[in-house]
Amino acid sequence: MDLQLDRKTGIVTGASAGIGRGIALALAREGVHLAITARREDAARETAEMIVAAGGEAPVVILKEILDADAPAVIAETAMAALGRVDILVNNAGGSRPFALHTEETRWEEALTLNFTRPRQLTDLLIDQMTERGWGRIINITGKSEPEGINGAFCAKAAVHSWAKGLSRLVGPKGVTVNCIPPGRIMSDQIRRNYSPAYRKEQAETEIPMRRYGEPEDLAALAAFLASPLAGYITGTVIPVDGGLRRYQF
């Protein structure tokens, strides 16, 4: 299927590994000229090399810590200067933050900044140039809504769901869609670090209908579709990619 993405432009944050890298590769293969952001130069350069090796255009690499106060402005300005416009924004940078019953305020502030405030701020800086052209795609990589305990990232991602739904109402008439993808168990360095092979095997066999953990490519396929003109009537949605792990109706 031709996703009609050739010559589009986009930003993928947190593109140095895992889901972000998978999405960047999927979009680049479809002809999107990308700016990719990351903290680690070696991993970011590796993603860039993989994009070129797969036949994509060499991406603009923006090395920036997303938690820095000036990160949204630096990313938006650098991408706009290099690409000329930004058609697609994938807010992927983030990370799990499991908390105890009583957790320091600084840790809450960091979790909310990383997982909600920075995506909102970056979107805010880029949305006007999308609405002015009458076309744009915002895709937020979020998280599950049934946490086992307190996790600052899940709380922040729930805020992203609410904000994205509201934003979709405002910019839909101007040709911009806003959607969220909460991953299930998608293989990444974080998954490998937090869950042993034995635990992953048992969970896959007992809780996931597809009987396996997902790969970044599984989620990237949906992200690329939502970024395309073919998905122009899909907005304000939260679409899990989890192999059936989520067991609730709504």
Order of alpha helices (4+ residues) and beta strands (2+ residues): beta-alpha-beta-alpha-beta-alpha-beta-alpha-alpha-beta-alpha-beta-alpha-alpha-alpha
